[in-house]
């Protein structure tokens, strides 16, 4: 529990830090506490290995953030984020290649934490190894710290050059599209319940990063569409923080009752855990973008931005079509999970299991399920908040 609170504190400080010293300190606190939580069941070699792969990947890639922040602080004279942003703009006029290198190093560290392809290999193992409540927070919140870093870098710090914005924006959008395809297709083939939900996280992060990439690429060409893309990305980020923890916690309820997460050994749990079954279906429909749930509202903004953005940059329309198709793949993966686990004849489970749904477990699932409905029925406040965030963007 102490590590859980430390993880939350680290993430809160990351998004409040106004200088890179505090940012990097809280970034490390967040990373180390997450590492220890992933290897909570340290007697399992698979769990300790998954934790080590996570730590090694995110820390080696994260050194890019340290290098870039230190290099820019030498120019700016301090470690403030605003100072380094100004230094980045000033350097771009003299040495654009050096600036792109620094931006790339920043992006490498954030992309690893956000589980962007090809640095997403750590996520399924880490989320499968951690206890279900930890997996819910890692997927619902911690990987978003990487997305937050990408937004802070490309929306608020990138030099105000139309060519640079299009190049970096299209690169982000491409990585987002790859994440969508790879994550959801892998989820469709998984036979381990928690790994299936974890693979799906990679796909959903792809939607968010696609929106951020479109916002950056369209900023100088179609500002209104850029705002729509940014609102869709931020909206989907918030939505993902509701339906993905919901799905991870329902997986935890299944494990709590049956003692296994192997889909080949599960079945017939509908009568045993009816609330978990119903909310699993709700979360599956929400994550696939089914109206009127929250996933539909955010994906609709992303679809519109990509299709109309294709008039400016045709590649974005292609990514929009991919996003629509991949939503059906995501739904297929979760319907496979739902049908296997909750329908059909009940299997034999280890003696001493078959624990019922507790009131606390049911309450947490119900709250997240209600948010999936409310955020879909009332999108305006979230969109307005996302657009208000753009008020601080330079230019």
C-alpha positions, 0 to 999 in steps of 0.5 A: 500500500505504501508503494501504491501511494508513492506511485500516485504521488509520483504521477501527481508530481510529474504533471505539476512539475514546472522544472525538469529537476522536479519532473525527473525526480518524480518520474524516477519515483513513479518508475521505481515504485511501479517496478516494485509493484509489478514484482509484488509476487516476487517468488515467480521468476516470470514476474521478476523478469517482467518487472526487470524488462519494464525497468530496463526499457523505460530507464534506458529510454528515459535517459533521453529526457535527462540528456535533452533537459540538461543540454537545453538548461545549459542554453537557457541558464535554468531547468525551468520548462518554459526556459528550455522551451524558449531555448529550443526555439532559439536553437532551431534558428541556428542548428535545426538538426541539433534541435530535432535530435534533442526532440527525438531524445525527449520523445524516446523517453516518453514513448517508452513510458507510453508503450509506443511501438516498437517499445511496447514489448514490456507492457503485456508482461508487466501488466500480467505480472502485477496484481489486478488493482495495480494493473488497473492503475498502470494502464489507466494512469501510468502509461498516460504519463508518457502521453502527457510528456508527448503532449508537453513536448510536441504541443507546447515546446516544439519550435513553431515551424510548419514543416517540423510540425508536419514531420513530427505530427505525421510520425506520431500519427503513424506510430499511433496507427501501428499501435492500434493495429499491433495491440488489438490484433495481438489481443485477439490471439491472446489466451491469458485474460490479463495479457489480452486486456494489456495488449488492448491497452497498446491499441488504445494508446494508439488512438490517443497518440494518433489524435496528438499527432494529427493535432500537431500536423494540422496546427499550421494548416487547419487549426480547427481540425487540430483542435478537434483532434486534440480534444478527441485525444484528451477525451479518449485519454480520460475515457481509457482511464475509466473503461480500462481499469474497469476491465482489469478489475473484472479480470481480477474478480474472475481470478479472485473467484476461479484462481486462474486467468487461462482462458482455456480453463475458464467458463460459465461464470455468469451466475457466479459473478453476474455484476462483473459479467455485465460490466465486462460487457459494458467495458467491451462495448465502451472500448470498441466505441459503441454509442452512447458510451464514452468510447464512441464520443472520443473516437467520433472526434478522432474519426472526424479529424482524420477524415477531414484532415485527409483533405490537408494530409491524405495519410490521415484519412488512411489512418482514420479508416484503419481506426474505424476497422480496428475498433471492430477487431477490439470488440471481437477480442473482448467478445471472445473473452466475455464468451469464453469466461462467462458463458457456456458450462461452468468449469471445475476450479481449485478447492477453496476458490469460488469467492463471491463478489464483495461489496467493495469490489462491486462498488468500484466496478459500478463506479467505473461502469457509471462513468463509462455511461456518463462520459458518453452521454455528456461529452461537452464538459470534457471537450470544453476542458480539452479546448481550454487546455489549448489556450496555453499553447504558443501560437 
